[in-house]
């Protein structure tokens, strides 16, 4: 470690980092700065992402798979974070400086974390780890990151093993997804696939019941009483499930809504359906 005017230079086997003297280094996290990180072998390096919000940041700090790059907070945010993560000391900056790091309108609660994206498993790996009563959630063209984050949170609450979505048009594990998921992104894998229909074929071979939610279905989810491995398939709000996706489902079911409400927001529908599956 060398010292110059106004800076500290730190040398490690992997990098040389120059930071201001005022920066508070997270010594407890330095073990995560490894060359391999948590990136899948053979993939190109993905640039870091910013996470924000008290629970999203605290959950990420508690995830040993996370490679932390920078933790910043206002004095008020640091005080709140200390209640959840007393050993992680953030760099203290003012509110305007924090907001310059984040997208406009980010509800940050005074804390933000720069980190590498989590390495996510392939669908085949998830299937290999699935138990006899595993539940997966499959999203068919759900593009709103707020909905994806809320569905992740419901999956974590009601035992969903993973959230599966097609790469085209679907949100990645952004700060918005993490904030709405409120820590669930650290526990429920967000699996990316190339094609929903092919993924459903793969799940059929693995003995999953492929159950699609459709407000026009004849039976309710409770009436279907599915048993065993389940893939719960949800379509985009408004459009619902695409024709090819419906054709690849074993069952189409609905939730027992009452007039004049015939359907729910996709994240609300996911929560109700996942709860119902825990009862059956």
Phi and psi restraints in degrees (value plus and minus 20) as a CYANA .aco file:
   2 UNK   PHI    -135.3   -95.3
   2 UNK   PSI     140.0   180.0
   3 UNK   PHI    -148.9  -108.9
   3 UNK   PSI     108.4   148.4
   4 UNK   PHI    -142.0  -102.0
   4 UNK   PSI    -193.8  -153.8
   5 UNK   PHI     -88.3   -48.3
   5 UNK   PSI      89.7   129.7
   6 UNK   PHI      59.9    99.9
   6 UNK   PSI     -16.7    23.3
   7 UNK   PHI    -157.9  -117.9
   7 UNK   PSI     141.5   181.5
   8 UNK   PHI    -139.5   -99.5
   8 UNK   PSI     109.5   149.5
   9 UNK   PHI    -126.4   -86.4
   9 UNK   PSI     104.0   144.0
  10 UNK   PHI    -133.4   -93.4
  10 UNK   PSI     109.1   149.1
  11 UNK   PHI    -131.1   -91.1
  11 UNK   PSI     111.9   151.9
  12 UNK   PHI    -151.8  -111.8
  12 UNK   PSI     151.5   191.5
  13 UNK   PHI     -81.9   -41.9
  13 UNK   PSI     -34.5     5.5
  14 UNK   PHI    -133.5   -93.5
  14 UNK   PSI     -45.5    -5.5
  15 UNK   PHI    -180.4  -140.4
  15 UNK   PSI     141.1   181.1
  16 UNK   PHI    -135.3   -95.3
  16 UNK   PSI     103.1   143.1
  17 UNK   PHI    -139.2   -99.2
  17 UNK   PSI     109.4   149.4
  18 UNK   PHI    -132.4   -92.4
  18 UNK   PSI     103.2   143.2
  19 UNK   PHI    -153.2  -113.2
  19 UNK   PSI     137.3   177.3
  20 UNK   PHI     -84.3   -44.3
  20 UNK   PSI     134.2   174.2
  21 UNK   PHI     -80.1   -40.1
  21 UNK   PSI     -48.6    -8.6
  22 UNK   PHI     -96.7   -56.7
  22 UNK   PSI     -30.5     9.5
  23 UNK   PHI     -91.7   -51.7
  23 UNK   PSI     113.5   153.5
  24 UNK   PHI    -120.4   -80.4
  24 UNK   PSI      92.1   132.1
  25 UNK   PHI     -99.0   -59.0
  25 UNK   PSI     115.5   155.5
  26 UNK   PHI    -103.4   -63.4
  26 UNK   PSI      64.4   104.4
  27 UNK   PHI     -81.4   -41.4
  27 UNK   PSI     -53.5   -13.5
  28 UNK   PHI     -87.3   -47.3
  28 UNK   PSI     -37.1     2.9
  29 UNK   PHI    -123.1   -83.1
  29 UNK   PSI     -21.9    18.1
  30 UNK   PHI     -83.3   -43.3
  30 UNK   PSI     -43.2    -3.2
  31 UNK   PHI     -84.0   -44.0
  31 UNK   PSI     -36.6     3.4
  32 UNK   PHI    -105.2   -65.2
  32 UNK   PSI     -29.5    10.5
  33 UNK   PHI    -104.0   -64.0
  33 UNK   PSI      52.6    92.6
  34 UNK   PHI    -126.9   -86.9
  34 UNK   PSI     136.1   176.1
  35 UNK   PHI     -82.0   -42.0
  35 UNK   PSI     -56.1   -16.1
  36 UNK   PHI     -99.4   -59.4
  36 UNK   PSI     -45.3    -5.3
  37 UNK   PHI      34.5    74.5
  37 UNK   PSI    -159.1  -119.1
  38 UNK   PHI    -144.0  -104.0
  38 UNK   PSI       6.8    46.8
  39 UNK   PHI    -103.2   -63.2
  39 UNK   PSI     122.9   162.9
  40 UNK   PHI     -83.4   -43.4
  40 UNK   PSI     124.0   164.0
  41 UNK   PHI     -80.2   -40.2
  41 UNK   PSI     118.1   158.1
  42 UNK   PHI      66.5   106.5
  42 UNK   PSI     -26.6    13.4
  43 UNK   PHI    -114.3   -74.3
  43 UNK   PSI     132.0   172.0
  44 UNK   PHI     -89.3   -49.3
  44 UNK   PSI     131.5   171.5
  45 UNK   PHI     -84.5   -44.5
  45 UNK   PSI     111.6   151.6
  46 UNK   PHI    -119.8   -79.8
  46 UNK   PSI     117.1   157.1
  47 UNK   PHI     -86.9   -46.9
  47 UNK   PSI     141.4   181.4
  48 UNK   PHI     -88.9   -48.9
  48 UNK   PSI     142.0   182.0
  49 UNK   PHI    -144.7  -104.7
  49 UNK   PSI     135.4   175.4
  50 UNK   PHI    -120.1   -80.1
  50 UNK   PSI     111.5   151.5
  51 UNK   PHI    -130.9   -90.9
  51 UNK   PSI     130.6   170.6
  52 UNK   PHI    -166.8  -126.8
  52 UNK   PSI     145.2   185.2
  53 UNK   PHI      77.6   117.6
  53 UNK   PSI     119.4   159.4
  54 UNK   PHI     -77.4   -37.4
  54 UNK   PSI     -71.8   -31.8
  55 UNK   PHI     -92.8   -52.8
  55 UNK   PSI     -57.5   -17.5
  56 UNK   PHI     -83.7   -43.7
  56 UNK   PSI     -63.3   -23.3
  57 UNK   PHI     -89.5   -49.5
  57 UNK   PSI     -64.3   -24.3
  58 UNK   PHI     -81.4   -41.4
  58 UNK   PSI     -60.7   -20.7
  59 UNK   PHI     -86.0   -46.0
  59 UNK   PSI     -60.1   -20.1
  60 UNK   PHI     -85.1   -45.1
  60 UNK   PSI     -59.9   -19.9
  61 UNK   PHI     -84.0   -44.0
  61 UNK   PSI     -50.1   -10.1
  62 UNK   PHI    -104.9   -64.9
  62 UNK   PSI     -22.0    18.0
  63 UNK   PHI    -114.5   -74.5
  63 UNK   PSI      93.1   133.1
  64 UNK   PHI     -85.4   -45.4
  64 UNK   PSI     -35.1     4.9
  65 UNK   PHI    -100.3   -60.3
  65 UNK   PSI     -30.8     9.2
  66 UNK   PHI     -99.9   -59.9
  66 UNK   PSI     115.8   155.8
  67 UNK   PHI    -121.7   -81.7
  67 UNK   PSI      87.8   127.8
  68 UNK   PHI    -103.1   -63.1
  68 UNK   PSI     113.7   153.7
  69 UNK   PHI    -129.9   -89.9
  69 UNK   PSI     -60.8   -20.8
  70 UNK   PHI    -177.6  -137.6
  70 UNK   PSI     115.7   155.7
  71 UNK   PHI    -141.8  -101.8
  71 UNK   PSI      98.9   138.9
  72 UNK   PHI    -146.9  -106.9
  72 UNK   PSI     128.2   168.2
  73 UNK   PHI    -178.2  -138.2
  73 UNK   PSI     134.0   174.0
  74 UNK   PHI     -96.1   -56.1
  74 UNK   PSI     149.5   189.5
  75 UNK   PHI     -82.6   -42.6
  75 UNK   PSI     -58.3   -18.3
  76 UNK   PHI     -88.6   -48.6
  76 UNK   PSI     -61.7   -21.7
  77 UNK   PHI     -84.0   -44.0
  77 UNK   PSI     -59.2   -19.2
  78 UNK   PHI     -83.6   -43.6
  78 UNK   PSI     -57.7   -17.7
  79 UNK   PHI     -84.6   -44.6
  79 UNK   PSI     -60.8   -20.8
  80 UNK   PHI     -89.8   -49.8
  80 UNK   PSI     -60.4   -20.4
  81 UNK   PHI     -84.7   -44.7
  81 UNK   PSI     -54.3   -14.3
  82 UNK   PHI     -81.1   -41.1
  82 UNK   PSI     -48.3    -8.3
  83 UNK   PHI     -87.9   -47.9
  83 UNK   PSI     -49.6    -9.6
  84 UNK   PHI    -117.8   -77.8
  84 UNK   PSI     -55.5   -15.5
  85 UNK   PHI    -152.6  -112.6
  85 UNK   PSI      56.3    96.3
  86 UNK   PHI     -86.1   -46.1
  86 UNK   PSI     -39.3     0.7
  87 UNK   PHI    -113.7   -73.7
  87 UNK   PSI     -27.1    12.9
  88 UNK   PHI    -121.9   -81.9
  88 UNK   PSI      89.3   129.3
  89 UNK   PHI    -117.0   -77.0
  89 UNK   PSI      96.7   136.7
  90 UNK   PHI    -100.9   -60.9
  90 UNK   PSI     143.9   183.9
  91 UNK   PHI     -94.3   -54.3
  91 UNK   PSI     105.6   145.6
  92 UNK   PHI    -107.1   -67.1
  92 UNK   PSI     102.4   142.4
  93 UNK   PHI    -156.5  -116.5
  93 UNK   PSI     145.6   185.6
  94 UNK   PHI    -101.8   -61.8
  94 UNK   PSI     150.7   190.7
  95 UNK   PHI     -82.3   -42.3
  95 UNK   PSI     -61.1   -21.1
  96 UNK   PHI     -85.4   -45.4
  96 UNK   PSI     -60.0   -20.0
  97 UNK   PHI     -84.2   -44.2
  97 UNK   PSI     -58.9   -18.9
  98 UNK   PHI     -84.3   -44.3
  98 UNK   PSI     -63.4   -23.4
  99 UNK   PHI     -88.7   -48.7
  99 UNK   PSI     -44.5    -4.5
 100 UNK   PHI     -89.3   -49.3
 100 UNK   PSI     -41.0    -1.0
 101 UNK   PHI    -100.3   -60.3
 101 UNK   PSI     -37.8     2.2
 102 UNK   PHI    -137.5   -97.5
 102 UNK   PSI     144.5   184.5
 103 UNK   PHI     -83.7   -43.7
 103 UNK   PSI     133.2   173.2
 104 UNK   PHI     -78.2   -38.2
 104 UNK   PSI     116.1   156.1
 105 UNK   PHI      63.6   103.6
 105 UNK   PSI     -17.8    22.2
 106 UNK   PHI     -82.6   -42.6
 106 UNK   PSI     107.0   147.0
 107 UNK   PHI    -106.8   -66.8
 107 UNK   PSI      69.7   109.7
 108 UNK   PHI    -113.7   -73.7
 108 UNK   PSI     -37.0     3.0
 109 UNK   PHI      36.1    76.1
 109 UNK   PSI       4.1    44.1
 110 UNK   PHI      65.2   105.2
 110 UNK   PSI     -11.4    28.6
 111 UNK   PHI    -157.7  -117.7
 111 UNK   PSI     125.9   165.9
 112 UNK   PHI    -170.3  -130.3
 112 UNK   PSI     128.1   168.1
 113 UNK   PHI    -154.7  -114.7
 113 UNK   PSI     106.5   146.5
 114 UNK   PHI    -115.5   -75.5
 114 UNK   PSI     107.6   147.6
 115 UNK   PHI    -171.2  -131.2
 115 UNK   PSI     137.8   177.8
 116 UNK   PHI     -93.3   -53.3
 116 UNK   PSI     127.3   167.3
 117 UNK   PHI     -81.0   -41.0
 117 UNK   PSI     129.1   169.1
 118 UNK   PHI     -90.4   -50.4
 118 UNK   PSI     121.6   161.6
 119 UNK   PHI     -93.4   -53.4
 119 UNK   PSI     107.1   147.1
 120 UNK   PHI    -128.1   -88.1
 120 UNK   PSI     126.0   166.0
 121 UNK   PHI     -93.9   -53.9
 121 UNK   PSI     142.5   182.5
 122 UNK   PHI     -98.6   -58.6
 122 UNK   PSI     138.8   178.8
 123 UNK   PHI     -79.0   -39.0
 123 UNK   PSI     -58.2   -18.2
 124 UNK   PHI     -81.1   -41.1
 124 UNK   PSI     -57.0   -17.0
 125 UNK   PHI     -86.8   -46.8
 125 UNK   PSI     -59.5   -19.5
 126 UNK   PHI     -83.5   -43.5
 126 UNK   PSI     -64.1   -24.1
 127 UNK   PHI     -81.5   -41.5
 127 UNK   PSI     -60.9   -20.9
 128 UNK   PHI     -81.5   -41.5
 128 UNK   PSI     -50.5   -10.5
 129 UNK   PHI    -112.9   -72.9
 129 UNK   PSI     -24.9    15.1
 130 UNK   PHI     -92.7   -52.7
 130 UNK   PSI     115.2   155.2
 131 UNK   PHI    -102.9   -62.9
 131 UNK   PSI    -196.8  -156.8
 132 UNK   PHI     -86.4   -46.4
 132 UNK   PSI     -44.1    -4.1
 133 UNK   PHI    -139.0   -99.0
 133 UNK   PSI       9.6    49.6
 134 UNK   PHI     -87.9   -47.9
 134 UNK   PSI     128.4   168.4
 135 UNK   PHI    -144.4  -104.4
 135 UNK   PSI     106.0   146.0
 136 UNK   PHI    -132.1   -92.1
 136 UNK   PSI     131.9   171.9
 137 UNK   PHI    -133.0   -93.0
 137 UNK   PSI     106.1   146.1
 138 UNK   PHI    -132.2   -92.2
 138 UNK   PSI     106.3   146.3
 139 UNK   PHI    -125.4   -85.4
 139 UNK   PSI     109.0   149.0
 140 UNK   PHI    -127.7   -87.7
 140 UNK   PSI      75.2   115.2
 141 UNK   PHI      42.6    82.6
 141 UNK   PSI      17.4    57.4
 142 UNK   PHI    -106.3   -66.3
 142 UNK   PSI      92.3   132.3
 143 UNK   PHI    -128.1   -88.1
 143 UNK   PSI     -33.5     6.5
 144 UNK   PHI     -98.8   -58.8
 144 UNK   PSI      98.7   138.7
 145 UNK   PHI     -81.7   -41.7
 145 UNK   PSI     -48.0    -8.0
 146 UNK   PHI     -85.8   -45.8
 146 UNK   PSI     -61.2   -21.2
 147 UNK   PHI     -85.8   -45.8
 147 UNK   PSI     -63.4   -23.4
 148 UNK   PHI     -82.2   -42.2
 148 UNK   PSI     -63.3   -23.3
 149 UNK   PHI     -82.7   -42.7
 149 UNK   PSI     -62.3   -22.3
 150 UNK   PHI     -85.8   -45.8
 150 UNK   PSI     -57.3   -17.3
 151 UNK   PHI     -88.6   -48.6
 151 UNK   PSI     -57.7   -17.7
 152 UNK   PHI     -78.1   -38.1
 152 UNK   PSI     -63.8   -23.8
 153 UNK   PHI     -83.3   -43.3
 153 UNK   PSI     -62.5   -22.5
 154 UNK   PHI     -86.5   -46.5
 154 UNK   PSI     -58.5   -18.5
 155 UNK   PHI     -81.5   -41.5
 155 UNK   PSI     -61.9   -21.9
 156 UNK   PHI     -85.0   -45.0
 156 UNK   PSI     -57.9   -17.9
 157 UNK   PHI     -91.6   -51.6
 157 UNK   PSI     -53.3   -13.3
 158 UNK   PHI    -135.3   -95.3
 158 UNK   PSI       1.5    41.5
 159 UNK   PHI      64.9   104.9
 159 UNK   PSI      -2.4    37.6
 160 UNK   PHI     -87.0   -47.0
 160 UNK   PSI     112.7   152.7
 161 UNK   PHI     -99.8   -59.8
 161 UNK   PSI     -53.1   -13.1
 162 UNK   PHI    -183.2  -143.2
 162 UNK   PSI     139.3   179.3
 163 UNK   PHI    -133.5   -93.5
 163 UNK   PSI     105.3   145.3
 164 UNK   PHI    -135.8   -95.8
 164 UNK   PSI     110.7   150.7
 165 UNK   PHI    -166.3  -126.3
 165 UNK   PSI     131.0   171.0
 166 UNK   PHI     -92.0   -52.0
 166 UNK   PSI     128.1   168.1
 167 UNK   PHI     -86.5   -46.5
 167 UNK   PSI     -57.5   -17.5
 168 UNK   PHI     -93.3   -53.3
 168 UNK   PSI      99.0   139.0
 169 UNK   PHI      61.7   101.7
 169 UNK   PSI     -25.4    14.6
 170 UNK   PHI    -114.4   -74.4
 170 UNK   PSI     126.3   166.3
 171 UNK   PHI     -92.3   -52.3
 171 UNK   PSI     125.1   165.1
 172 UNK   PHI    -103.9   -63.9
 172 UNK   PSI    -196.8  -156.8
 173 UNK   PHI     -97.9   -57.9
 173 UNK   PSI      49.5    89.5
 174 UNK   PHI    -102.9   -62.9
 174 UNK   PSI     155.1   195.1
 175 UNK   PHI     -81.8   -41.8
 175 UNK   PSI     -54.4   -14.4
 176 UNK   PHI     -84.9   -44.9
 176 UNK   PSI     -66.4   -26.4
 177 UNK   PHI     -78.7   -38.7
 177 UNK   PSI     -66.1   -26.1
 178 UNK   PHI     -84.4   -44.4
 178 UNK   PSI     -60.6   -20.6
 179 UNK   PHI     -83.3   -43.3
 179 UNK   PSI     -67.3   -27.3
 180 UNK   PHI     -89.2   -49.2
 180 UNK   PSI     -55.1   -15.1
 181 UNK   PHI     -87.9   -47.9
 181 UNK   PSI     -39.9     0.1
 182 UNK   PHI      34.4    74.4
 182 UNK   PSI      25.7    65.7
 183 UNK   PHI      82.3   122.3
 183 UNK   PSI     -36.2     3.8
 184 UNK   PHI     -88.5   -48.5
 184 UNK   PSI     -43.5    -3.5
 185 UNK   PHI     -81.5   -41.5
 185 UNK   PSI     -44.4    -4.4
 186 UNK   PHI    -100.5   -60.5
 186 UNK   PSI     -34.4     5.6
 187 UNK   PHI    -139.5   -99.5
 187 UNK   PSI     -44.1    -4.1
 188 UNK   PHI    -131.1   -91.1
 188 UNK   PSI      95.1   135.1
 189 UNK   PHI     -81.9   -41.9
 189 UNK   PSI     120.7   160.7
 190 UNK   PHI    -124.7   -84.7
 190 UNK   PSI      77.8   117.8
 191 UNK   PHI    -113.2   -73.2
 191 UNK   PSI     110.8   150.8
 192 UNK   PHI    -123.7   -83.7
 192 UNK   PSI     112.7   152.7
 193 UNK   PHI    -144.5  -104.5
 193 UNK   PSI     146.8   186.8
 194 UNK   PHI    -111.4   -71.4
 194 UNK   PSI     -46.5    -6.5
 195 UNK   PHI    -172.4  -132.4
 195 UNK   PSI     105.2   145.2
 196 UNK   PHI     -86.5   -46.5
 196 UNK   PSI     -64.1   -24.1
 197 UNK   PHI     -80.8   -40.8
 197 UNK   PSI     -62.9   -22.9
 198 UNK   PHI     -87.0   -47.0
 198 UNK   PSI     -56.6   -16.6
 199 UNK   PHI     -83.4   -43.4
 199 UNK   PSI     -59.7   -19.7
 200 UNK   PHI     -86.3   -46.3
 200 UNK   PSI     -55.9   -15.9
 201 UNK   PHI     -81.4   -41.4
 201 UNK   PSI     -62.7   -22.7
 202 UNK   PHI     -82.0   -42.0
 202 UNK   PSI     -59.8   -19.8
 203 UNK   PHI     -90.6   -50.6
 203 UNK   PSI     -52.7   -12.7
 204 UNK   PHI     -82.7   -42.7
 204 UNK   PSI     -65.0   -25.0
 205 UNK   PHI     -79.5   -39.5
 205 UNK   PSI     -52.4   -12.4
 206 UNK   PHI    -107.2   -67.2
 206 UNK   PSI      -5.9    34.1
 207 UNK   PHI      47.6    87.6
 207 UNK   PSI      15.4    55.4
 208 UNK   PHI    -112.4   -72.4
 208 UNK   PSI     116.0   156.0
 209 UNK   PHI     -94.8   -54.8
 209 UNK   PSI     104.9   144.9
 210 UNK   PHI    -120.0   -80.0
 210 UNK   PSI      84.9   124.9
 211 UNK   PHI    -134.2   -94.2
 211 UNK   PSI      95.6   135.6
 212 UNK   PHI    -118.6   -78.6
 212 UNK   PSI     117.8   157.8
 213 UNK   PHI    -106.7   -66.7
 213 UNK   PSI     104.5   144.5
 214 UNK   PHI    -164.7  -124.7
 214 UNK   PSI     101.2   141.2
 215 UNK   PHI     -84.0   -44.0
 215 UNK   PSI     -36.6     3.4
 216 UNK   PHI    -116.1   -76.1
 216 UNK   PSI     -16.0    24.0
 217 UNK   PHI     -87.3   -47.3
 217 UNK   PSI     134.3   174.3
 218 UNK   PHI     -94.8   -54.8
 218 UNK   PSI     -58.4   -18.4
 219 UNK   PHI    -124.8   -84.8
 219 UNK   PSI     130.9   170.9
 220 UNK   PHI    -104.2   -64.2
 220 UNK   PSI     144.2   184.2
 221 UNK   PHI     -81.5   -41.5
 221 UNK   PSI     -59.7   -19.7
 222 UNK   PHI     -84.5   -44.5
 222 UNK   PSI     -56.4   -16.4
 223 UNK   PHI     -90.6   -50.6
 223 UNK   PSI     -46.9    -6.9
 224 UNK   PHI     -93.3   -53.3
 224 UNK   PSI     -47.9    -7.9
 225 UNK   PHI      19.9    59.9
 225 UNK   PSI      38.6    78.6
 226 UNK   PHI     -89.6   -49.6
 226 UNK   PSI     129.7   169.7
 227 UNK   PHI    -149.0  -109.0
 227 UNK   PSI     134.0   174.0
 228 UNK   PHI      68.0   108.0
 228 UNK   PSI    -174.6  -134.6
 229 UNK   PHI     -89.6   -49.6
 229 UNK   PSI     116.2   156.2
 230 UNK   PHI    -153.4  -113.4
 230 UNK   PSI     113.9   153.9
 231 UNK   PHI    -131.6   -91.6
 231 UNK   PSI      89.0   129.0
 232 UNK   PHI    -108.0   -68.0
 232 UNK   PSI      99.2   139.2
 233 UNK   PHI    -127.6   -87.6
 233 UNK   PSI     104.8   144.8
 234 UNK   PHI    -142.2  -102.2
 234 UNK   PSI     115.7   155.7
 235 UNK   PHI    -118.5   -78.5
 235 UNK   PSI     151.4   191.4
 236 UNK   PHI     -86.3   -46.3
 236 UNK   PSI     127.2   167.2
 237 UNK   PHI     -82.8   -42.8
 237 UNK   PSI     112.9   152.9
 238 UNK   PHI      74.0   114.0
 238 UNK   PSI     -79.6   -39.6
 239 UNK   PHI    -102.0   -62.0
 239 UNK   PSI     -49.8    -9.8
 240 UNK   PHI      50.4    90.4
 240 UNK   PSI    -178.9  -138.9
 241 UNK   PHI     -92.9   -52.9
 241 UNK   PSI     119.3   159.3
 242 UNK   PHI     -91.8   -51.8
 242 UNK   PSI     138.3   178.3
 243 UNK   PHI     -75.4   -35.4
 243 UNK   PSI     -68.4   -28.4
 244 UNK   PHI     -84.0   -44.0
 244 UNK   PSI     -55.7   -15.7
 245 UNK   PHI     -86.1   -46.1
 245 UNK   PSI     -64.6   -24.6
 246 UNK   PHI     -78.7   -38.7
 246 UNK   PSI     -60.7   -20.7
 247 UNK   PHI     -86.8   -46.8
 247 UNK   PSI     -40.9    -0.9
 248 UNK   PHI    -115.5   -75.5
 248 UNK   PSI     -12.0    28.0
 249 UNK   PHI    -116.2   -76.2
 249 UNK   PSI     124.3   164.3
 250 UNK   PHI     -97.0   -57.0
 250 UNK   PSI     -54.2   -14.2
 251 UNK   PHI    -158.4  -118.4
 251 UNK   PSI     123.1   163.1
 252 UNK   PHI    -133.2   -93.2
 252 UNK   PSI     107.7   147.7
 253 UNK   PHI    -153.9  -113.9
 253 UNK   PSI     144.7   184.7
 254 UNK   PHI    -148.2  -108.2
 254 UNK   PSI     147.7   187.7
 255 UNK   PHI    -114.8   -74.8
 255 UNK   PSI     126.4   166.4
 256 UNK   PHI     -99.3   -59.3
 256 UNK   PSI      43.5    83.5
 257 UNK   PHI     -96.3   -56.3
 257 UNK   PSI     138.7   178.7
 258 UNK   PHI    -134.7   -94.7
 258 UNK   PSI     127.7   167.7
 259 UNK   PHI     -78.6   -38.6
 259 UNK   PSI     126.9   166.9
 260 UNK   PHI    -107.9   -67.9
 260 UNK   PSI     -17.5    22.5
 261 UNK   PHI    -107.7   -67.7
 261 UNK   PSI      97.0   137.0
 262 UNK   PHI    -124.2   -84.2
 262 UNK   PSI     -32.2     7.8
 263 UNK   PHI    -174.4  -134.4
 263 UNK   PSI     143.4   183.4
 264 UNK   PHI    -136.9   -96.9
 264 UNK   PSI     138.4   178.4
 265 UNK   PHI     -71.5   -31.5
 265 UNK   PSI     123.8   163.8
 266 UNK   PHI     -79.8   -39.8
 266 UNK   PSI     -54.5   -14.5
 267 UNK   PHI     -92.6   -52.6
 267 UNK   PSI     -56.1   -16.1
 268 UNK   PHI     -87.2   -47.2
 268 UNK   PSI     -61.4   -21.4
 269 UNK   PHI     -81.7   -41.7
 269 UNK   PSI     -59.6   -19.6
 270 UNK   PHI     -82.6   -42.6
 270 UNK   PSI     -62.9   -22.9
 271 UNK   PHI     -82.8   -42.8
 271 UNK   PSI     -65.4   -25.4
 272 UNK   PHI     -84.5   -44.5
 272 UNK   PSI     -64.6   -24.6
 273 UNK   PHI     -86.5   -46.5
 273 UNK   PSI     -61.1   -21.1
 274 UNK   PHI     -85.3   -45.3
 274 UNK   PSI     -59.1   -19.1
 275 UNK   PHI     -82.2   -42.2
 275 UNK   PSI     -64.2   -24.2
 276 UNK   PHI     -81.2   -41.2
 276 UNK   PSI     -57.8   -17.8
 277 UNK   PHI     -87.0   -47.0
 277 UNK   PSI     -49.3    -9.3
 278 UNK   PHI     -90.7   -50.7
 278 UNK   PSI     -42.2    -2.2
 279 UNK   PHI    -105.4   -65.4
 279 UNK   PSI     -45.3    -5.3
